[in-house]
Amino acid sequence: MEGSEAQVLAGGGSWEELVTAALLGTERRPAAGEPAALLDDAARRTVRRRAGLTPAPAAVRPAKAPRDDRAELPQAARRRLGQLLADRSAAAHSSGRRGAAPDLAELLPQWLSAAGERGFRAPPELLPALLDAARARTDLRPQALAFAGSRGLWLARLNPEWRFALRGGTGTAVLPDVSDPEAVRRLWEEGLFAERVALLAAVRAYEPGAARRLLATTWAAERAEDRLMFVDSLRGGLSDADEPFLEQALSDRSRNVRATAAELLSALPGSALAGRMAARAASCVGLDRSGDGGGARIVVEAPHECDAAMQRDGVAPKPPTGRGERSWWLGQLVEAAPLAGWSGRLGGRTAREIVALPVADDWGDELHAAWCRAAVRQRDAPWSRALLGAPSAPPGGDGGTVSLAERAKLLSTLPEGERAEWVAAFIAAHGLSEAFQLLGVCLVPWSAALGHAVVDALEIARDAGSYPWSFSGVMGLAERCLDPCEAVRLEALTATPPESEGASPGAGGYWAEAFQRLVGTLRLRGVMLAELGG
């Protein structure tokens, strides 16, 4: 077609003027004529534009999608996934009050996790919606991309909006036989970053030494952010055999790589770095028996400088704003020192006895916080128990830690049953106002004892006459984490209770609505699991 696409129509006016007239209305643009004439002009112009187009060269056909040999979803579960994906944006358009209906968008992560555990593959026709959901919600990505599998990764290469799937180690890459060195080498040198991360994890699971040798072949040429991801991948299956590689990484040109290597080495109690840190920490923390009444106490002499050797071993010299230099250096030394060495240093005492000792000159909070970080890093359950203290004690009491965040991290080192039992006792003693972080580290579905403790605390809060909104976070966790069998026991709470004296106006009705939503969600979760065959 000759001329630009803005050439006037037979009736006059450019295409842009025609669109403007259509948007504003012919009454406001008299020159556009009658509405019917305007539409006729638009139709003629559209035909002219299309007739003048020349065919574009044919694109190269993409390679065939890889096979996915996982089991096919049952038909009912396939329909359910379609419903969950279609409803995923409901929360974003919510007007505030949730009502009594279950929130399907919040059930999607749990559905994906359950389907993945059972070894099902994603239906091909739902892959685009699944990738769109993962693009919109980063919390969905690990489960969604694992469920999408190799076909999801194949499809993501064809749409720029799904590039996020190619950037991280999602485990969705089609990997070669890890016992084939040539195939491994080829993918390692030519693959996408996501494929290389997945390959490194697979080779490490097969033979840790082969994974380290593979990483060493290209280490010097890798980008700093990629080196960081690769060295961090050594957390899985970390052993003393990784020490030589990590010691070399202490001299890396990237500060983040050096810090991560130092952290991993400090998690190996027998490493040379852990020994160096233990010696430094021991020179700062000791036992004093000359206190009032002759009782023993811990005394602290924080470092006076952060020398080059300390910095090479991962000690950051510059503290955060508002933090003193010496306390900052002390905390890093203590958290990197093996916890097993403190018993000999402090009179043969157990972890519980050490934590209970008074600490001179207000160094107690700093020292306990560093021991908390060490217990989490070294996965040391006895020290975690000592620092947690009794569930009935408030945070910071009974020789325990000073914050709920630290307690949540310490709980993660304990066996799942013990973790749930401790949190249930904490809720029984303190209620739900401080329990949200602690509940987040408990196994799903919650144990019967923990579920009962949460429901009992919610009932107490309702009877106190307050609104349920203060407990919306816990209620949301309960919808996702309570055993679906609890729906029967909760049925009695769905009725509106009589309004007590001093209660907030209408609070009983709001609580009834919240419990109705909880019961409905639990029942729906039970149906979802049944549809997946479990």
C-alpha angles and dihedrals in degrees: 000000000000123000129020124309088253094067114132122262122242087265093050133257134082127271089254091053090050092053091047091052091049091051096045097038131246092263089065092041105044092174088068091070126213121347092247091052090049091054091047090053090049092051093050093047092049091053091049092050093050095044090054096055118108119214115262120231112274113262121237109265112245119245116270115277113258122252120263109203097185119119120281117250118254111254094248091051090048091055090047092053090052090053093048093049092047091052097043094107096050093099091053090058095043116131092217107267109084100202124204099297119104116256103241093191090062091052094057097082091052092047091052092048093050093047091049093050090054093052100244124154125227117259107252094230091057097049095094092052090045092053091046090053091050091049091053096044120040090191088066097052103090094051096035095051093043089051092045088055126179093333090056090054090048091051093046090062089063098056123053090208089066097052090114087077090063096050104064138051098262099155090235097114121114100245129201123235102290090216090063105086095191094051091046092049093049094052091043092055099038107026131104117263093256090052092049093050091049091046093051091051092049094048091047091053089050098043120351093201092055090052092053092048091049091051092048093057093070102017097111093051098047122107116254094248091050092048088053092054092045095050090045089055088067089076089086108081093359110184142162088268088070093060099091092052092046092047088057089049089059086076094049117134091235116082091208092053090050092050093049092048090051091049092052092047091051088056088062103076092197096052122114090239091054088051092051092049091047091055092049093047092047090056089056102043125050146148124265121192097179097085127119112301092013093274121146121251137175118252125198132204107182120212116275095208142016104227128195093264091055091049092051088054090057104269108144108221100204116068125215118265111289095019123111118239097232095049089046092054093044093053092052093050095049096045091053096047118096109259091217090071096062096075093064092042093051104046102283093293125155122246091260092051092047093051090050093055116105115248120219126234098015094291092127099096092047093048095046092047090053091048088051091056090047092050091052094045093047094039089231108170098187092054091044091054091049093050094044092058122192116333089232092059118089117245108287094022130109091029090299133135125292104236143041090231090060091046090053091053092047091050090057089067094058127086112274096248094050090047093055092045092053093049092047090054091047091053092047089054102038108018125228103301093093101025103085097093092044093051090054093069096051123105118263123264094039118238118259092254093050092045091051091049092053094047092046090051091049090051091050090050090051093049089051087068101240126133118266093234091087087064099041092116093054091042089054091050090049090054090056101034111033115100108258088233088072090073091086093054092046095053092090091060095059093079119092108255122223111270109255126212112277094016120138110264111269094359093130092058093049091050091050090052091049092051091046089055090047093051092045092050093049092051091048090050089052091052091047092054091047090052089054090052101256 
